[in-house]
Each structure stands twice: as structure tokens, then as C-alpha cells.
Amino acid sequence: MPNNIEIKQLFCFKRFPANELKILFLVLYLPVGIILFILRTILALSVVLIGCCLSDTRIIHKLVNKFACLTLGITVTVENPDKKENVEVYISNNVSIFDHLAVHTATGSVSPGAQMHPSLARGLGIHYFGSQTNLESFKKNLVDFLSEQQVPIHFTPEEKITNGKALLKFKSYPFSLTNKVQPVCISIERPFLDLSVTTLGASYWTDVLFYMFSPLTNYKLKFLPPLEKKSLVETEYSEVVRQNIASALKVETPEFTAADLLEWEKRQLVEQQRGAPPVPRPSVDSEVRRMATQVKEVLPHVPLNAIYKDLNKTRNVDTTITNILEGRIHFVPEQVNSTSNNPQPSTSIASGTKMTPSTSASDRDLFNTAASSFPRSAHERTKSFQERKEQLIANARRRYIEKHNLNIPF
């Protein structure tokens, strides 16, 4: 399958559905969801008490697991339970924060996780193996656990949640623990409310809140035939397993890693905080890009995103410049360094024009429209403002015409 997918296509950007009928159903369900959330919050407290106060036994583990699934509204459906084999390691894709709970419910496995009370952790399908910053010590704890406890371990080697449209590159360390693993395909659906299980930048507890609010979150598991390592090295073995899971899920296998997605997500969140338009960004054709460059040369402090957005509507450089100067476009000004304040002339006139200190000073003076004094009356201040605004627009237009050597009147 060709790998044409982009990183932004692996994220969900909206929690709620776009369908009007589903939105109406969500509004009608809201009172029920709030009551359900309150009841499940009480049940969650019971899970913590049971896990922390009672003895660490198999019965308590099962009780905690049942209560945790009820609290989160999680159901687990295994498509082919007869295909499950008793292996030491299960490998799955990573589509939610509770993949480990679903796989634990079906296999009794544990997944690497945070340190907590043993009974509570085991019921949730979690075991603390130490920090992965010291990978050798972490791997040694995994090997010791497999030899002593005889309990399978479940890994999500992508190590980053996606929307399930592709499978990221796998970390190779889980494939050094054993010579045989069983792949597991996970898919999720919320049949009554089409709410995304996670979104770009969502916190762990925000996702938990929506689990408790939703009536049902169904995990569908499908066991694939076990794969043996044979003579393969760890990286080759991990890639064979990845391709096997991707083929069963009918998704792409790009070369993206968890680090790539984390870096992209970080940049998008920073842009959103700065007031950039929401992702995904609309496509920009070559003509709009050329006009945007011209606008940017005249008004270097205006972000390109704001220029693109207006040019897509106006398709006219002069109109966009006027819209910006008259305040019709809202944006956060960019910091302009000293070199961008005095841009070099375009190639069409560079050979015949030499920049001098006086020329640079005159360019700066074009935008100096400050009033010589502060008018006393409101009428005079309004009149002064209008005159200065018209002067600023005229100066910007003049600079643009001169810069591009256009034969049109000022």
C-alpha cells in the first residue's frame, strides 16, 4: 500500500461530530451523560478503595478490572477468541489511553505503566518495570518478570496514540524479549455518540472524562497468527510484525516515529497559542503564494497565514494591503529584524537601483504618520485619525508601486 499519508492526518482535531443529527442526539443525551458521569465517579472511588485496601489476589484483580470497565463504559469484543495463544508477548497498535485495559481483559496480560498499588495496577492491566530512561535496566526487569511471574506482557511499540489511519514505526526493544509474539489488532467505536477518544493536545484526564460521559466505548480485538523471530534481528522482526498488523487493519505504514508526531503536535499547539489559524492549514496555490510574497515585502510584520487567508478571498494584492491597513484583518504582528525592515529590491529593478542610507530612511518615513500634537476635541481626533490612516494607505501603495516598477499613478 503506498505511503502517501501526512502527519496531520494521524490526529483528530475535533472531539464532537460534525453531523447535525448526531449533534442533536448529543444535546438530548447531555442530562443523561451528566448523571452517568456522577454515578461513574462514585464507582471510580470504589475501584480505588477496593484496589488499595483489599489483599493482592486474583479475585481482587478481576473485581477491579470489572469495576474499572464499568466506570469507563468499556466493553471488549474479541472477534476470534479461538486464535488467541499463550505467548509471552502481545503486540498491538496504539489508539487510546486504555488499550492496555482492553487487552488485559482479553488475555490477562500487563503493560508497562506508572507505579501504583499492586492490586489496583494488576486489575487495570499495568505493572511498573522502572523508567525507560535506563533502557537496559528496564529490559532486565521485563525479562525477570516473564521468568518469575509467568504473566504475558502487552506492548504498543508505536508509543504514541494515533487515530488508527496508519501504523507508526515500532520501537524494537519488545522484540528482544522473546522469539515469538502474537499481534493484536485494536479498533474502537462509540456506537451512540460519535465522540473521538482523543484529540490534538488533549490531556489524559480530559480523555478519561469523556470515557465516563459516553454511554459506551467498545474495543474490538482481533488476534493474528503468532510470528517467530527465527534469524531476524530485532529491527527486522519489529518491521515484519508491523507490516502484519497494518495489512490486517488495511492501513499505511509510513516512516513516521512517535518523536515525529510529538514534535509536530508541539509546533501546532504553539501556533494555536499565537493565534494562528486552526490546523489543518488550507492549501496555497502558486499564484496566491506569489501575491503573498509581494504583500509581505510591503508589510513585513504581518504573518503569512493572515495574508494567505485574505488573498484566498480577494485575489488582489492592493485590496489585501488595504484590508490590513484598515484593520479588517486580525493578526498578531511578527517581530521584524533589522534586515527585514529594509528589504532588498526585487530582481526586476535590482540592477538599476542602489540602496542608500537616505533611501532606507525614506522607506521608514513612509509609515511614520504620527500626529504632531494631540487634538483637544473628539471631532478633531477622529478627523486626524482618518487623515493619518489615508496617508498610511497611500504611502504603502506608493512603496509597492515603486518597488515593483509599475507604470500606474499613485
Disulfide bonds with the S-S distance in Angstrom:
none
